[in-house]
Amino acid sequence: MSIGWIVGSSLATVVLLAGIISLFIGIRKNIHRRWPWWFIGFGVAALVSATINYPGT
């Protein structure tokens, strides 16, 4: 496995989890913000890109 793939997928996972957690906190506090959706979108796109560019195949 290459280091770039590991770091990229780890960073994407962290950003995705931060977006999901922030979204749930905002829903519980009844605060509507747009940036958690950007984090979720970026995390999903980065994970899809990492899956497509997986070095094993």
mmCIF entry with sequence, helices, sheets and N, C-alpha, C, O atoms, coordinates in Angstrom:
data_MODEL
# 
_entry.id   MODEL 
# 
_entity.id                         1 
_entity.type                       polymer 
_entity.pdbx_number_of_molecules   1 
# 
_entity_poly.entity_id                      1 
_entity_poly.type                           'polypeptide(L)' 
_entity_poly.nstd_linkage                   no 
_entity_poly.nstd_monomer                   no 
_entity_poly.pdbx_seq_one_letter_code       MSIGWIVGSSLATVVLLAGIISLFIGIRKNIHRRWPWWFIGFGVAALVSATINYPGT 
_entity_poly.pdbx_seq_one_letter_code_can   MSIGWIVGSSLATVVLLAGIISLFIGIRKNIHRRWPWWFIGFGVAALVSATINYPGT 
_entity_poly.pdbx_strand_id                 A 
# 
loop_
_entity_poly_seq.entity_id 
_entity_poly_seq.num 
_entity_poly_seq.mon_id 
_entity_poly_seq.hetero 
1 1  MET n 
1 2  SER n 
1 3  ILE n 
1 4  GLY n 
1 5  TRP n 
1 6  ILE n 
1 7  VAL n 
1 8  GLY n 
1 9  SER n 
1 10 SER n 
1 11 LEU n 
1 12 ALA n 
1 13 THR n 
1 14 VAL n 
1 15 VAL n 
1 16 LEU n 
1 17 LEU n 
1 18 ALA n 
1 19 GLY n 
1 20 ILE n 
1 21 ILE n 
1 22 SER n 
1 23 LEU n 
1 24 PHE n 
1 25 ILE n 
1 26 GLY n 
1 27 ILE n 
1 28 ARG n 
1 29 LYS n 
1 30 ASN n 
1 31 ILE n 
1 32 HIS n 
1 33 ARG n 
1 34 ARG n 
1 35 TRP n 
1 36 PRO n 
1 37 TRP n 
1 38 TRP n 
1 39 PHE n 
1 40 ILE n 
1 41 GLY n 
1 42 PHE n 
1 43 GLY n 
1 44 VAL n 
1 45 ALA n 
1 46 ALA n 
1 47 LEU n 
1 48 VAL n 
1 49 SER n 
1 50 ALA n 
1 51 THR n 
1 52 ILE n 
1 53 ASN n 
1 54 TYR n 
1 55 PRO n 
1 56 GLY n 
1 57 THR n 
# 
_struct_asym.id          A 
_struct_asym.entity_id   1 
# 
loop_
_struct_conf.conf_type_id 
_struct_conf.id 
_struct_conf.pdbx_PDB_helix_id 
_struct_conf.beg_label_comp_id 
_struct_conf.beg_label_asym_id 
_struct_conf.beg_label_seq_id 
_struct_conf.pdbx_beg_PDB_ins_code 
_struct_conf.end_label_comp_id 
_struct_conf.end_label_asym_id 
_struct_conf.end_label_seq_id 
_struct_conf.pdbx_end_PDB_ins_code 
_struct_conf.beg_auth_comp_id 
_struct_conf.beg_auth_asym_id 
_struct_conf.beg_auth_seq_id 
_struct_conf.end_auth_comp_id 
_struct_conf.end_auth_asym_id 
_struct_conf.end_auth_seq_id 
_struct_conf.pdbx_PDB_helix_class 
_struct_conf.details 
_struct_conf.pdbx_PDB_helix_length 
HELX_P HELX_P1 AA1 ILE A 3  ? ARG A 28 ? ILE A 3  ARG A 28 1 ? 26 
HELX_P HELX_P2 AA2 TRP A 35 ? ILE A 52 ? TRP A 35 ILE A 52 1 ? 18 
# 
_struct_conf_type.id          HELX_P 
_struct_conf_type.criteria    ? 
_struct_conf_type.reference   ? 
# 
loop_
_atom_site.group_PDB 
_atom_site.id 
_atom_site.type_symbol 
_atom_site.label_atom_id 
_atom_site.label_alt_id 
_atom_site.label_comp_id 
_atom_site.label_asym_id 
_atom_site.label_entity_id 
_atom_site.label_seq_id 
_atom_site.pdbx_PDB_ins_code 
_atom_site.Cartn_x 
_atom_site.Cartn_y 
_atom_site.Cartn_z 
_atom_site.occupancy 
_atom_site.B_iso_or_equiv 
_atom_site.pdbx_formal_charge 
_atom_site.auth_seq_id 
_atom_site.auth_comp_id 
_atom_site.auth_asym_id 
_atom_site.auth_atom_id 
_atom_site.pdbx_PDB_model_num 
ATOM 1   N N  . MET A 1 1  ? 0.840   -1.186 0.000   1.00 0.00 ? 1  MET A N  1 
ATOM 2   C CA . MET A 1 1  ? 0.000   0.000  0.000   1.00 0.00 ? 1  MET A CA 1 
ATOM 3   C C  . MET A 1 1  ? 0.877   1.238  0.000   1.00 0.00 ? 1  MET A C  1 
ATOM 4   O O  . MET A 1 1  ? 1.927   1.284  0.641   1.00 0.00 ? 1  MET A O  1 
ATOM 5   N N  . SER A 1 2  ? 0.426   2.224  -0.724  1.00 0.00 ? 2  SER A N  1 
ATOM 6   C CA . SER A 1 2  ? 1.207   3.450  -0.752  1.00 0.00 ? 2  SER A CA 1 
ATOM 7   C C  . SER A 1 2  ? 0.786   4.374  0.395   1.00 0.00 ? 2  SER A C  1 
ATOM 8   O O  . SER A 1 2  ? -0.359  4.353  0.848   1.00 0.00 ? 2  SER A O  1 
ATOM 9   N N  . ILE A 1 3  ? 1.725   5.164  0.837   1.00 0.00 ? 3  ILE A N  1 
ATOM 10  C CA . ILE A 1 3  ? 1.475   6.093  1.945   1.00 0.00 ? 3  ILE A CA 1 
ATOM 11  C C  . ILE A 1 3  ? 0.440   7.143  1.547   1.00 0.00 ? 3  ILE A C  1 
ATOM 12  O O  . ILE A 1 3  ? -0.388  7.539  2.368   1.00 0.00 ? 3  ILE A O  1 
ATOM 13  N N  . GLY A 1 4  ? 0.482   7.596  0.292   1.00 0.00 ? 4  GLY A N  1 
ATOM 14  C CA . GLY A 1 4  ? -0.462  8.614  -0.175  1.00 0.00 ? 4  GLY A CA 1 
ATOM 15  C C  . GLY A 1 4  ? -1.907  8.150  -0.081  1.00 0.00 ? 4  GLY A C  1 
ATOM 16  O O  . GLY A 1 4  ? -2.790  8.919  0.296   1.00 0.00 ? 4  GLY A O  1 
ATOM 17  N N  . TRP A 1 5  ? -2.144  6.881  -0.427  1.00 0.00 ? 5  TRP A N  1 
ATOM 18  C CA . TRP A 1 5  ? -3.509  6.363  -0.354  1.00 0.00 ? 5  TRP A CA 1 
ATOM 19  C C  . TRP A 1 5  ? -3.977  6.264  1.092   1.00 0.00 ? 5  TRP A C  1 
ATOM 20  O O  . TRP A 1 5  ? -5.129  6.576  1.395   1.00 0.00 ? 5  TRP A O  1 
ATOM 21  N N  . ILE A 1 6  ? -3.102  5.839  1.973   1.00 0.00 ? 6  ILE A N  1 
ATOM 22  C CA . ILE A 1 6  ? -3.457  5.705  3.391   1.00 0.00 ? 6  ILE A CA 1 
ATOM 23  C C  . ILE A 1 6  ? -3.758  7.071  3.992   1.00 0.00 ? 6  ILE A C  1 
ATOM 24  O O  . ILE A 1 6  ? -4.766  7.236  4.680   1.00 0.00 ? 6  ILE A O  1 
ATOM 25  N N  . VAL A 1 7  ? -2.898  8.049  3.740   1.00 0.00 ? 7  VAL A N  1 
ATOM 26  C CA . VAL A 1 7  ? -3.101  9.388  4.288   1.00 0.00 ? 7  VAL A CA 1 
ATOM 27  C C  . VAL A 1 7  ? -4.354  10.026 3.693   1.00 0.00 ? 7  VAL A C  1 
ATOM 28  O O  . VAL A 1 7  ? -5.133  10.644 4.418   1.00 0.00 ? 7  VAL A O  1 
ATOM 29  N N  . GLY A 1 8  ? -4.555  9.886  2.397   1.00 0.00 ? 8  GLY A N  1 
ATOM 30  C CA . GLY A 1 8  ? -5.720  10.481 1.744   1.00 0.00 ? 8  GLY A CA 1 
ATOM 31  C C  . GLY A 1 8  ? -7.025  9.895  2.235   1.00 0.00 ? 8  GLY A C  1 
ATOM 32  O O  . GLY A 1 8  ? -7.968  10.634 2.521   1.00 0.00 ? 8  GLY A O  1 
ATOM 33  N N  . SER A 1 9  ? -7.093  8.599  2.337   1.00 0.00 ? 9  SER A N  1 
ATOM 34  C CA . SER A 1 9  ? -8.328  7.983  2.809   1.00 0.00 ? 9  SER A CA 1 
ATOM 35  C C  . SER A 1 9  ? -8.563  8.264  4.290   1.00 0.00 ? 9  SER A C  1 
ATOM 36  O O  . SER A 1 9  ? -9.711  8.395  4.713   1.00 0.00 ? 9  SER A O  1 
ATOM 37  N N  . SER A 1 10 ? -7.500  8.358  5.082   1.00 0.00 ? 10 SER A N  1 
ATOM 38  C CA . SER A 1 10 ? -7.655  8.697  6.494   1.00 0.00 ? 10 SER A CA 1 
ATOM 39  C C  . SER A 1 10 ? -8.163  10.124 6.664   1.00 0.00 ? 10 SER A C  1 
ATOM 40  O O  . SER A 1 10 ? -9.058  10.382 7.469   1.00 0.00 ? 10 SER A O  1 
ATOM 41  N N  . LEU A 1 11 ? -7.583  11.048 5.899   1.00 0.00 ? 11 LEU A N  1 
ATOM 42  C CA . LEU A 1 11 ? -8.030  12.443 5.964   1.00 0.00 ? 11 LEU A CA 1 
ATOM 43  C C  . LEU A 1 11 ? -9.474  12.567 5.501   1.00 0.00 ? 11 LEU A C  1 
ATOM 44  O O  . LEU A 1 11 ? -10.249 13.313 6.100   1.00 0.00 ? 11 LEU A O  1 
ATOM 45  N N  . ALA A 1 12 ? -9.849  11.855 4.454   1.00 0.00 ? 12 ALA A N  1 
ATOM 46  C CA . ALA A 1 12 ? -11.227 11.892 3.969   1.00 0.00 ? 12 ALA A CA 1 
ATOM 47  C C  . ALA A 1 12 ? -12.188 11.360 5.025   1.00 0.00 ? 12 ALA A C  1 
ATOM 48  O O  . ALA A 1 12 ? -13.276 11.905 5.210   1.00 0.00 ? 12 ALA A O  1 
ATOM 49  N N  . THR A 1 13 ? -11.792 10.304 5.712   1.00 0.00 ? 13 THR A N  1 
ATOM 50  C CA . THR A 1 13 ? -12.640 9.732  6.754   1.00 0.00 ? 13 THR A CA 1 
ATOM 51  C C  . THR A 1 13 ? -12.812 10.702 7.923   1.00 0.00 ? 13 THR A C  1 
ATOM 52  O O  . THR A 1 13 ? -13.910 10.842 8.462   1.00 0.00 ? 13 THR A O  1 
ATOM 53  N N  . VAL A 1 14 ? -11.733 11.363 8.307   1.00 0.00 ? 14 VAL A N  1 
ATOM 54  C CA . VAL A 1 14 ? -11.804 12.335 9.408   1.00 0.00 ? 14 VAL A CA 1 
ATOM 55  C C  . VAL A 1 14 ? -12.712 13.501 9.033   1.00 0.00 ? 14 VAL A C  1 
ATOM 56  O O  . VAL A 1 14 ? -13.530 13.934 9.844   1.00 0.00 ? 14 VAL A O  1 
ATOM 57  N N  . VAL A 1 15 ? -12.574 14.011 7.811   1.00 0.00 ? 15 VAL A N  1 
ATOM 58  C CA . VAL A 1 15 ? -13.407 15.134 7.373   1.00 0.00 ? 15 VAL A CA 1 
ATOM 59  C C  . VAL A 1 15 ? -14.867 14.702 7.288   1.00 0.00 ? 15 VAL A C  1 
ATOM 60  O O  . VAL A 1 15 ? -15.757 15.460 7.675   1.00 0.00 ? 15 VAL A O  1 
ATOM 61  N N  . LEU A 1 16 ? -15.123 13.509 6.792   1.00 0.00 ? 16 LEU A N  1 
ATOM 62  C CA . LEU A 1 16 ? -16.487 12.998 6.705   1.00 0.00 ? 16 LEU A CA 1 
ATOM 63  C C  . LEU A 1 16 ? -17.113 12.857 8.091   1.00 0.00 ? 16 LEU A C  1 
ATOM 64  O O  . LEU A 1 16 ? -18.256 13.264 8.301   1.00 0.00 ? 16 LEU A O  1 
ATOM 65  N N  . LEU A 1 17 ? -16.374 12.287 9.028   1.00 0.00 ? 17 LEU A N  1 
ATOM 66  C CA . LEU A 1 17 ? -16.893 12.139 10.389  1.00 0.00 ? 17 LEU A CA 1 
ATOM 67  C C  . LEU A 1 17 ? -17.113 13.484 11.061  1.00 0.00 ? 17 LEU A C  1 
ATOM 68  O O  . LEU A 1 17 ? -18.086 13.648 11.796  1.00 0.00 ? 17 LEU A O  1 
ATOM 69  N N  . ALA A 1 18 ? -16.226 14.456 10.824  1.00 0.00 ? 18 ALA A N  1 
ATOM 70  C CA . ALA A 1 18 ? -16.407 15.787 11.398  1.00 0.00 ? 18 ALA A CA 1 
ATOM 71  C C  . ALA A 1 18 ? -17.674 16.435 10.860  1.00 0.00 ? 18 ALA A C  1 
ATOM 72  O O  . ALA A 1 18 ? -18.409 17.080 11.607  1.00 0.00 ? 18 ALA A O  1 
ATOM 73  N N  . GLY A 1 19 ? -17.930 16.267 9.581   1.00 0.00 ? 19 GLY A N  1 
ATOM 74  C CA . GLY A 1 19 ? -19.148 16.818 8.994   1.00 0.00 ? 19 GLY A CA 1 
ATOM 75  C C  . GLY A 1 19 ? -20.401 16.169 9.548   1.00 0.00 ? 19 GLY A C  1 
ATOM 76  O O  . GLY A 1 19 ? -21.378 16.857 9.846   1.00 0.00 ? 19 GLY A O  1 
ATOM 77  N N  . ILE A 1 20 ? -20.382 14.854 9.691   1.00 0.00 ? 20 ILE A N  1 
ATOM 78  C CA . ILE A 1 20 ? -21.559 14.143 10.206  1.00 0.00 ? 20 ILE A CA 1 
ATOM 79  C C  . ILE A 1 20 ? -21.816 14.514 11.660  1.00 0.00 ? 20 ILE A C  1 
ATOM 80  O O  . ILE A 1 20 ? -22.959 14.763 12.045  1.00 0.00 ? 20 ILE A O  1 
ATOM 81  N N  . ILE A 1 21 ? -20.770 14.553 12.464  1.00 0.00 ? 21 ILE A N  1 
ATOM 82  C CA . ILE A 1 21 ? -20.935 14.907 13.880  1.00 0.00 ? 21 ILE A CA 1 
ATOM 83  C C  . ILE A 1 21 ? -21.429 16.344 14.016  1.00 0.00 ? 21 ILE A C  1 
ATOM 84  O O  . ILE A 1 21 ? -22.316 16.616 14.826  1.00 0.00 ? 21 ILE A O  1 
ATOM 85  N N  . SER A 1 22 ? -20.868 17.265 13.236  1.00 0.00 ? 22 SER A N  1 
ATOM 86  C CA . SER A 1 22 ? -21.303 18.660 13.301  1.00 0.00 ? 22 SER A CA 1 
ATOM 87  C C  . SER A 1 22 ? -22.744 18.816 12.835  1.00 0.00 ? 22 SER A C  1 
ATOM 88  O O  . SER A 1 22 ? -23.489 19.637 13.370  1.00 0.00 ? 22 SER A O  1 
ATOM 89  N N  . LEU A 1 23 ? -23.132 18.034 11.845  1.00 0.00 ? 23 LEU A N  1 
ATOM 90  C CA . LEU A 1 23 ? -24.511 18.088 11.369  1.00 0.00 ? 23 LEU A CA 1 
ATOM 91  C C  . LEU A 1 23 ? -25.479 17.628 12.460  1.00 0.00 ? 23 LEU A C  1 
ATOM 92  O O  . LEU A 1 23 ? -26.510 18.263 12.682  1.00 0.00 ? 23 LEU A O  1 
ATOM 93  N N  . PHE A 1 24 ? -25.150 16.527 13.141  1.00 0.00 ? 24 PHE A N  1 
ATOM 94  C CA . PHE A 1 24 ? -26.026 16.032 14.199  1.00 0.00 ? 24 PHE A CA 1 
ATOM 95  C C  . PHE A 1 24 ? -26.080 16.988 15.387  1.00 0.00 ? 24 PHE A C  1 
ATOM 96  O O  . PHE A 1 24 ? -27.138 17.162 15.992  1.00 0.00 ? 24 PHE A O  1 
ATOM 97  N N  . ILE A 1 25 ? -24.961 17.603 15.723  1.00 0.00 ? 25 ILE A N  1 
ATOM 98  C CA . ILE A 1 25 ? -24.964 18.589 16.808  1.00 0.00 ? 25 ILE A CA 1 
ATOM 99  C C  . ILE A 1 25 ? -25.826 19.787 16.429  1.00 0.00 ? 25 ILE A C  1 
ATOM 100 O O  . ILE A 1 25 ? -26.581 20.302 17.253  1.00 0.00 ? 25 ILE A O  1 
ATOM 101 N N  . GLY A 1 26 ? -25.711 20.231 15.169  1.00 0.00 ? 26 GLY A N  1 
ATOM 102 C CA . GLY A 1 26 ? -26.530 21.347 14.702  1.00 0.00 ? 26 GLY A CA 1 
ATOM 103 C C  . GLY A 1 26 ? -28.006 21.023 14.707  1.00 0.00 ? 26 GLY A C  1 
ATOM 104 O O  . GLY A 1 26 ? -28.828 21.875 15.042  1.00 0.00 ? 26 GLY A O  1 
ATOM 105 N N  . ILE A 1 27 ? -28.357 19.788 14.335  1.00 0.00 ? 27 ILE A N  1 
ATOM 106 C CA . ILE A 1 27 ? -29.765 19.381 14.347  1.00 0.00 ? 27 ILE A CA 1 
ATOM 107 C C  . ILE A 1 27 ? -30.293 19.355 15.775  1.00 0.00 ? 27 ILE A C  1 
ATOM 108 O O  . ILE A 1 27 ? -31.415 19.791 16.030  1.00 0.00 ? 27 ILE A O  1 
ATOM 109 N N  . ARG A 1 28 ? -29.493 18.847 16.703  1.00 0.00 ? 28 ARG A N  1 
ATOM 110 C CA . ARG A 1 28 ? -29.944 18.794 18.103  1.00 0.00 ? 28 ARG A CA 1 
ATOM 111 C C  . ARG A 1 28 ? -30.117 20.169 18.707  1.00 0.00 ? 28 ARG A C  1 
ATOM 112 O O  . ARG A 1 28 ? -31.017 20.386 19.518  1.00 0.00 ? 28 ARG A O  1 
ATOM 113 N N  . LYS A 1 29 ? -29.246 21.119 18.312  1.00 0.00 ? 29 LYS A N  1 
ATOM 114 C CA . LYS A 1 29 ? -29.340 22.482 18.838  1.00 0.00 ? 29 LYS A CA 1 
ATOM 115 C C  . LYS A 1 29 ? -30.223 23.380 17.970  1.00 0.00 ? 29 LYS A C  1 
ATOM 116 O O  . LYS A 1 29 ? -30.372 24.569 18.253  1.00 0.00 ? 29 LYS A O  1 
ATOM 117 N N  . ASN A 1 30 ? -30.804 22.813 16.919  1.00 0.00 ? 30 ASN A N  1 
ATOM 118 C CA . ASN A 1 30 ? -31.674 23.535 16.001  1.00 0.00 ? 30 ASN A CA 1 
ATOM 119 C C  . ASN A 1 30 ? -30.945 24.702 15.337  1.00 0.00 ? 30 ASN A C  1 
ATOM 120 O O  . ASN A 1 30 ? -31.493 25.795 15.196  1.00 0.00 ? 30 ASN A O  1 
ATOM 121 N N  . ILE A 1 31 ? -29.707 24.450 14.935  1.00 0.00 ? 31 ILE A N  1 
ATOM 122 C CA . ILE A 1 31 ? -28.895 25.436 14.220  1.00 0.00 ? 31 ILE A CA 1 
ATOM 123 C C  . ILE A 1 31 ? -28.683 24.900 12.809  1.00 0.00 ? 31 ILE A C  1 
ATOM 124 O O  . ILE A 1 31 ? -28.206 23.780 12.623  1.00 0.00 ? 31 ILE A O  1 
ATOM 125 N N  . HIS A 1 32 ? -29.043 25.712 11.817  1.00 0.00 ? 32 HIS A N  1 
ATOM 126 C CA . HIS A 1 32 ? -28.917 25.278 10.430  1.00 0.00 ? 32 HIS A CA 1 
ATOM 127 C C  . HIS A 1 32 ? -27.712 25.952 9.798   1.00 0.00 ? 32 HIS A C  1 
ATOM 128 O O  . HIS A 1 32 ? -27.723 27.150 9.513   1.00 0.00 ? 32 HIS A O  1 
ATOM 129 N N  . ARG A 1 33 ? -26.678 25.160 9.588   1.00 0.00 ? 33 ARG A N  1 
ATOM 130 C CA . ARG A 1 33 ? -25.462 25.653 8.956   1.00 0.00 ? 33 ARG A CA 1 
ATOM 131 C C  . ARG A 1 33 ? -25.215 24.863 7.684   1.00 0.00 ? 33 ARG A C  1 
ATOM 132 O O  . ARG A 1 33 ? -25.668 23.728 7.538   1.00 0.00 ? 33 ARG A O  1 
ATOM 133 N N  . ARG A 1 34 ? -24.495 25.478 6.777   1.00 0.00 ? 34 ARG A N  1 
ATOM 134 C CA . ARG A 1 34 ? -24.247 24.844 5.491   1.00 0.00 ? 34 ARG A CA 1 
ATOM 135 C C  . ARG A 1 34 ? -22.912 24.117 5.446   1.00 0.00 ? 34 ARG A C  1 
ATOM 136 O O  . ARG A 1 34 ? -22.759 23.197 4.643   1.00 0.00 ? 34 ARG A O  1 
ATOM 137 N N  . TRP A 1 35 ? -21.934 24.489 6.275   1.00 0.00 ? 35 TRP A N  1 
ATOM 138 C CA . TRP A 1 35 ? -20.596 23.923 6.132   1.00 0.00 ? 35 TRP A CA 1 
ATOM 139 C C  . TRP A 1 35 ? -20.494 22.435 6.463   1.00 0.00 ? 35 TRP A C  1 
ATOM 140 O O  . TRP A 1 35 ? -19.637 21.771 5.880   1.00 0.00 ? 35 TRP A O  1 
ATOM 141 N N  . PRO A 1 36 ? -21.310 21.862 7.361   1.00 0.00 ? 36 PRO A N  1 
ATOM 142 C CA . PRO A 1 36 ? -21.187 20.403 7.539   1.00 0.00 ? 36 PRO A CA 1 
ATOM 143 C C  . PRO A 1 36 ? -21.510 19.625 6.265   1.00 0.00 ? 36 PRO A C  1 
ATOM 144 O O  . PRO A 1 36 ? -20.930 18.567 6.018   1.00 0.00 ? 36 PRO A O  1 
ATOM 145 N N  . TRP A 1 37 ? -22.429 20.143 5.461   1.00 0.00 ? 37 TRP A N  1 
ATOM 146 C CA . TRP A 1 37 ? -22.753 19.474 4.203   1.00 0.00 ? 37 TRP A CA 1 
ATOM 147 C C  . TRP A 1 37 ? -21.582 19.524 3.229   1.00 0.00 ? 37 TRP A C  1 
ATOM 148 O O  . TRP A 1 37 ? -21.382 18.587 2.456   1.00 0.00 ? 37 TRP A O  1 
ATOM 149 N N  . TRP A 1 38 ? -20.799 20.617 3.257   1.00 0.00 ? 38 TRP A N  1 
ATOM 150 C CA . TRP A 1 38 ? -19.605 20.705 2.415   1.00 0.00 ? 38 TRP A CA 1 
ATOM 151 C C  . TRP A 1 38 ? -18.572 19.681 2.864   1.00 0.00 ? 38 TRP A C  1 
ATOM 152 O O  . TRP A 1 38 ? -17.920 19.050 2.031   1.00 0.00 ? 38 TRP A O  1 
ATOM 153 N N  . PHE A 1 39 ? -18.417 19.513 4.174   1.00 0.00 ? 39 PHE A N  1 
ATOM 154 C CA . PHE A 1 39 ? -17.468 18.522 4.693   1.00 0.00 ? 39 PHE A CA 1 
ATOM 155 C C  . PHE A 1 39 ? -17.899 17.108 4.294   1.00 0.00 ? 39 PHE A C  1 
ATOM 156 O O  . PHE A 1 39 ? -17.071 16.294 3.886   1.00 0.00 ? 39 PHE A O  1 
ATOM 157 N N  . ILE A 1 40 ? -19.193 16.824 4.414   1.00 0.00 ? 40 ILE A N  1 
ATOM 158 C CA . ILE A 1 40 ? -19.696 15.495 4.054   1.00 0.00 ? 40 ILE A CA 1 
ATOM 159 C C  . ILE A 1 40 ? -19.481 15.239 2.562   1.00 0.00 ? 40 ILE A C  1 
ATOM 160 O O  . ILE A 1 40 ? -19.041 14.158 2.171   1.00 0.00 ? 40 ILE A O  1 
ATOM 161 N N  . GLY A 1 41 ? -19.789 16.219 1.748   1.00 0.00 ? 41 GLY A N  1 
ATOM 162 C CA . GLY A 1 41 ? -19.600 16.073 0.302   1.00 0.00 ? 41 GLY A CA 1 
ATOM 163 C C  . GLY A 1 41 ? -18.142 15.862 -0.073  1.00 0.00 ? 41 GLY A C  1 
ATOM 164 O O  . GLY A 1 41 ? -17.826 15.013 -0.906  1.00 0.00 ? 41 GLY A O  1 
ATOM 165 N N  . PHE A 1 42 ? -17.253 16.638 0.544   1.00 0.00 ? 42 PHE A N  1 
ATOM 166 C CA . PHE A 1 42 ? -15.830 16.484 0.274   1.00 0.00 ? 42 PHE A CA 1 
ATOM 167 C C  . PHE A 1 42 ? -15.331 15.116 0.725   1.00 0.00 ? 42 PHE A C  1 
ATOM 168 O O  . PHE A 1 42 ? -14.567 14.466 0.011   1.00 0.00 ? 42 PHE A O  1 
ATOM 169 N N  . GLY A 1 43 ? -15.760 14.677 1.905   1.00 0.00 ? 43 GLY A N  1 
ATOM 170 C CA . GLY A 1 43 ? -15.321 13.376 2.421   1.00 0.00 ? 43 GLY A CA 1 
ATOM 171 C C  . GLY A 1 43 ? -15.776 12.223 1.545   1.00 0.00 ? 43 GLY A C  1 
ATOM 172 O O  . GLY A 1 43 ? -15.007 11.298 1.285   1.00 0.00 ? 43 GLY A O  1 
ATOM 173 N N  . VAL A 1 44 ? -17.026 12.270 1.086   1.00 0.00 ? 44 VAL A N  1 
ATOM 174 C CA . VAL A 1 44 ? -17.538 11.208 0.212   1.00 0.00 ? 44 VAL A CA 1 
ATOM 175 C C  . VAL A 1 44 ? -16.800 11.209 -1.117  1.00 0.00 ? 44 VAL A C  1 
ATOM 176 O O  . VAL A 1 44 ? -16.411 10.155 -1.621  1.00 0.00 ? 44 VAL A O  1 
ATOM 177 N N  . ALA A 1 45 ? -16.605 12.405 -1.688  1.00 0.00 ? 45 ALA A N  1 
ATOM 178 C CA . ALA A 1 45 ? -15.901 12.486 -2.966  1.00 0.00 ? 45 ALA A CA 1 
ATOM 179 C C  . ALA A 1 45 ? -14.458 11.989 -2.843  1.00 0.00 ? 45 ALA A C  1 
ATOM 180 O O  . ALA A 1 45 ? -13.960 11.303 -3.736  1.00 0.00 ? 45 ALA A O  1 
ATOM 181 N N  . ALA A 1 46 ? -13.795 12.332 -1.752  1.00 0.00 ? 46 ALA A N  1 
ATOM 182 C CA . ALA A 1 46 ? -12.420 11.902 -1.550  1.00 0.00 ? 46 ALA A CA 1 
ATOM 183 C C  . ALA A 1 46 ? -12.337 10.387 -1.334  1.00 0.00 ? 46 ALA A C  1 
ATOM 184 O O  . ALA A 1 46 ? -11.401 9.748  -1.814  1.00 0.00 ? 46 ALA A O  1 
ATOM 185 N N  . LEU A 1 47 ? -13.298 9.812  -0.622  1.00 0.00 ? 47 LEU A N  1 
ATOM 186 C CA . LEU A 1 47 ? -13.293 8.359  -0.437  1.00 0.00 ? 47 LEU A CA 1 
ATOM 187 C C  . LEU A 1 47 ? -13.581 7.623  -1.743  1.00 0.00 ? 47 LEU A C  1 
ATOM 188 O O  . LEU A 1 47 ? -12.984 6.580  -2.007  1.00 0.00 ? 47 LEU A O  1 
ATOM 189 N N  . VAL A 1 48 ? -14.483 8.150  -2.556  1.00 0.00 ? 48 VAL A N  1 
ATOM 190 C CA . VAL A 1 48 ? -14.749 7.545  -3.860  1.00 0.00 ? 48 VAL A CA 1 
ATOM 191 C C  . VAL A 1 48 ? -13.496 7.621  -4.728  1.00 0.00 ? 48 VAL A C  1 
ATOM 192 O O  . VAL A 1 48 ? -13.149 6.653  -5.406  1.00 0.00 ? 48 VAL A O  1 
ATOM 193 N N  . SER A 1 49 ? -12.824 8.757  -4.710  1.00 0.00 ? 49 SER A N  1 
ATOM 194 C CA . SER A 1 49 ? -11.594 8.914  -5.483  1.00 0.00 ? 49 SER A CA 1 
ATOM 195 C C  . SER A 1 49 ? -10.508 7.959  -4.985  1.00 0.00 ? 49 SER A C  1 
ATOM 196 O O  . SER A 1 49 ? -9.783  7.369  -5.786  1.00 0.00 ? 49 SER A O  1 
ATOM 197 N N  . ALA A 1 50 ? -10.399 7.808  -3.676  1.00 0.00 ? 50 ALA A N  1 
ATOM 198 C CA . ALA A 1 50 ? -9.404  6.886  -3.124  1.00 0.00 ? 50 ALA A CA 1 
ATOM 199 C C  . ALA A 1 50 ? -9.716  5.444  -3.497  1.00 0.00 ? 50 ALA A C  1 
ATOM 200 O O  . ALA A 1 50 ? -8.804  4.658  -3.752  1.00 0.00 ? 50 ALA A O  1 
ATOM 201 N N  . THR A 1 51 ? -10.981 5.097  -3.529  1.00 0.00 ? 51 THR A N  1 
ATOM 202 C CA . THR A 1 51 ? -11.377 3.740  -3.902  1.00 0.00 ? 51 THR A CA 1 
ATOM 203 C C  . THR A 1 51 ? -11.064 3.473  -5.374  1.00 0.00 ? 51 THR A C  1 
ATOM 204 O O  . THR A 1 51 ? -10.584 2.397  -5.730  1.00 0.00 ? 51 THR A O  1 
ATOM 205 N N  . ILE A 1 52 ? -11.339 4.454  -6.216  1.00 0.00 ? 52 ILE A N  1 
ATOM 206 C CA . ILE A 1 52 ? -11.056 4.294  -7.647  1.00 0.00 ? 52 ILE A CA 1 
ATOM 207 C C  . ILE A 1 52 ? -9.554  4.157  -7.876  1.00 0.00 ? 52 ILE A C  1 
ATOM 208 O O  . ILE A 1 52 ? -9.124  3.353  -8.703  1.00 0.00 ? 52 ILE A O  1 
ATOM 209 N N  . ASN A 1 53 ? -8.761  4.930  -7.155  1.00 0.00 ? 53 ASN A N  1 
ATOM 210 C CA . ASN A 1 53 ? -7.304  4.960  -7.355  1.00 0.00 ? 53 ASN A CA 1 
ATOM 211 C C  . ASN A 1 53 ? -6.558  4.015  -6.416  1.00 0.00 ? 53 ASN A C  1 
ATOM 212 O O  . ASN A 1 53 ? -5.362  4.195  -6.182  1.00 0.00 ? 53 ASN A O  1 
ATOM 213 N N  . TYR A 1 54 ? -7.244  3.019  -5.878  1.00 0.00 ? 54 TYR A N  1 
ATOM 214 C CA . TYR A 1 54 ? -6.603  2.071  -4.972  1.00 0.00 ? 54 TYR A CA 1 
ATOM 215 C C  . TYR A 1 54 ? -5.411  1.409  -5.688  1.00 0.00 ? 54 TYR A C  1 
ATOM 216 O O  . TYR A 1 54 ? -5.558  0.923  -6.810  1.00 0.00 ? 54 TYR A O  1 
ATOM 217 N N  . PRO A 1 55 ? -4.244  1.390  -5.050  1.00 0.00 ? 55 PRO A N  1 
ATOM 218 C CA . PRO A 1 55 ? -3.037  0.907  -5.750  1.00 0.00 ? 55 PRO A CA 1 
ATOM 219 C C  . PRO A 1 55 ? -2.999  -0.599 -5.994  1.00 0.00 ? 55 PRO A C  1 
ATOM 220 O O  . PRO A 1 55 ? -2.167  -1.056 -6.778  1.00 0.00 ? 55 PRO A O  1 
ATOM 221 N N  . GLY A 1 56 ? -3.843  -1.371 -5.372  1.00 0.00 ? 56 GLY A N  1 
ATOM 222 C CA . GLY A 1 56 ? -3.789  -2.815 -5.515  1.00 0.00 ? 56 GLY A CA 1 
ATOM 223 C C  . GLY A 1 56 ? -4.330  -3.324 -6.837  1.00 0.00 ? 56 GLY A C  1 
ATOM 224 O O  . GLY A 1 56 ? -4.012  -4.438 -7.252  1.00 0.00 ? 56 GLY A O  1 
ATOM 225 N N  . THR A 1 57 ? -5.145  -2.518 -7.500  1.00 0.00 ? 57 THR A N  1 
ATOM 226 C CA . THR A 1 57 ? -5.744  -3.011 -8.746  1.00 0.00 ? 57 THR A CA 1 
ATOM 227 C C  . THR A 1 57 ? -5.222  -2.277 -9.944  1.00 0.00 ? 57 THR A C  1 
ATOM 228 O O  . THR A 1 57 ? -5.624  -2.570 -11.070 1.00 0.00 ? 57 THR A O  1 
# 
